[in-house]
């Protein structure tokens, strides 16, 4: 039986390549965020029509700390999320909607007054069927 082993130089090379790929990915995401931020800034808002001197400053941090495993720290992700949330503030819109689970025809279906739905798979307190 043959076991494949890699030298330390090969392992360091693969880790360096992994860190490089992560840095490229983080840079691409940062560029996407900057493009979205610029697009968002270019759209007029109601407050800009009311107050012409309204401006938002965005501080993007370029220092990314990556662990030996090739992962970004949780604190860095949380800080980035907080920065984005603070930058956009109350402009985030939440849409609430409700959809009925059945069609209108089924909703309007009338049942007899003494109707009892079938009792399938009923169990007692010990998990045994009745």
C-alpha positions as CSV (number, residue, x, y, z in Angstrom):
1,X,0.0,0.0,0.0
2,X,1.4,3.4,-1.0
3,X,0.8,6.5,0.9
4,X,1.0,9.9,-0.8
5,X,2.9,12.4,1.1
6,X,3.6,16.0,0.2
7,X,6.6,18.0,1.3
8,X,6.3,21.1,3.4
9,X,7.2,23.3,0.4
10,X,4.3,21.8,-1.5
11,X,1.9,22.4,1.4
12,X,3.1,26.0,1.8
13,X,2.6,26.5,-1.9
14,X,-0.9,25.2,-1.8
15,X,-1.7,27.3,1.3
16,X,-0.3,30.3,-0.5
17,X,-2.4,29.6,-3.5
18,X,-5.5,29.2,-1.3
19,X,-4.9,32.5,0.5
20,X,-4.3,34.2,-2.9
21,X,-7.7,32.8,-4.1
22,X,-9.4,34.0,-1.0
23,X,-7.9,37.4,-1.3
24,X,-9.1,37.6,-5.0
25,X,-12.6,36.5,-3.9
26,X,-12.7,39.1,-1.1
27,X,-11.4,41.8,-3.5
28,X,-14.1,40.8,-6.1
29,X,-16.8,41.0,-3.4
30,X,-15.4,44.4,-2.2
31,X,-15.6,45.7,-5.8
32,X,-19.2,44.4,-6.1
33,X,-20.1,46.2,-2.8
34,X,-18.5,49.4,-4.1
35,X,-20.4,49.2,-7.4
36,X,-23.6,48.6,-5.5
37,X,-22.9,51.4,-3.2
38,X,-22.2,53.8,-6.1
39,X,-25.4,52.6,-7.8
40,X,-27.3,53.1,-4.6
41,X,-25.8,56.6,-4.1
42,X,-26.7,57.6,-7.6
43,X,-30.4,56.9,-7.1
44,X,-32.3,60.0,-5.8
45,X,-34.2,59.6,-2.5
46,X,-37.0,61.7,-1.0
47,X,-34.6,63.2,1.6
48,X,-32.3,64.4,-1.2
49,X,-35.2,66.3,-2.8
50,X,-36.0,67.9,0.6
51,X,-32.4,68.5,1.7
52,X,-29.8,69.1,-1.0
53,X,-26.8,68.8,1.3
54,X,-27.5,65.2,2.3
55,X,-24.4,62.9,1.9
56,X,-23.4,59.5,3.1
57,X,-19.8,58.5,3.8
58,X,-18.7,55.0,3.3
59,X,-15.5,53.8,4.9
60,X,-14.4,50.5,3.4
61,X,-11.6,48.7,5.2
62,X,-9.1,47.1,2.9
63,X,-7.3,45.2,5.6
64,X,-8.4,41.6,5.6
65,X,-7.1,39.2,8.2
66,X,-7.1,35.6,7.0
67,X,-6.3,32.7,9.3
68,X,-3.9,29.9,8.4
69,X,-6.8,27.7,7.4
70,X,-7.8,30.3,4.7
71,X,-10.9,31.6,6.5
72,X,-11.8,35.2,7.3
73,X,-12.4,35.8,11.0
74,X,-16.0,36.0,12.3
75,X,-15.3,39.4,13.9
76,X,-14.2,40.8,10.5
77,X,-17.4,39.5,8.9
78,X,-19.5,40.9,11.7
79,X,-17.7,44.3,11.5
80,X,-18.3,44.4,7.7
81,X,-22.0,43.6,8.1
82,X,-22.3,46.3,10.8
83,X,-20.6,48.8,8.5
84,X,-22.9,48.0,5.7
85,X,-26.0,48.2,8.0
86,X,-24.8,51.5,9.4
87,X,-24.0,52.9,5.9
88,X,-27.5,52.2,4.5
89,X,-29.3,52.7,7.8
90,X,-33.1,52.9,7.4
91,X,-33.2,52.7,3.6
92,X,-33.7,49.0,3.7
93,X,-37.2,48.1,2.8
94,X,-39.0,45.1,4.2
95,X,-42.0,43.9,2.3
96,X,-44.6,42.0,4.2
97,X,-47.1,39.9,2.3
98,X,-49.5,37.1,3.1
99,X,-50.7,34.4,0.7
100,X,-53.5,32.1,1.5
101,X,-52.5,28.5,1.4
102,X,-55.6,27.4,-0.6
103,X,-57.3,28.6,-3.8
104,X,-60.5,30.7,-3.6
105,X,-62.7,27.8,-4.6
106,X,-61.4,25.6,-1.7
107,X,-61.6,28.6,0.8
108,X,-65.3,29.0,-0.1
109,X,-66.1,25.3,0.3
110,X,-68.8,24.8,3.0
111,X,-68.6,21.9,5.3
112,X,-71.5,20.4,7.3
113,X,-71.9,21.6,10.9
114,X,-71.1,18.2,12.4
115,X,-68.1,17.5,10.2
116,X,-65.1,15.9,11.9
117,X,-61.9,15.6,10.0
118,X,-60.4,12.1,9.7
119,X,-58.2,11.1,12.6
120,X,-55.0,9.6,11.0
121,X,-51.9,8.8,13.0
122,X,-53.1,9.8,16.4
123,X,-50.8,8.9,19.3
124,X,-51.1,8.7,23.1
125,X,-48.6,10.4,25.4
126,X,-46.2,7.5,25.1
127,X,-45.9,7.5,21.3
128,X,-48.1,4.5,20.7
129,X,-51.0,4.6,18.2
130,X,-54.5,4.7,19.7
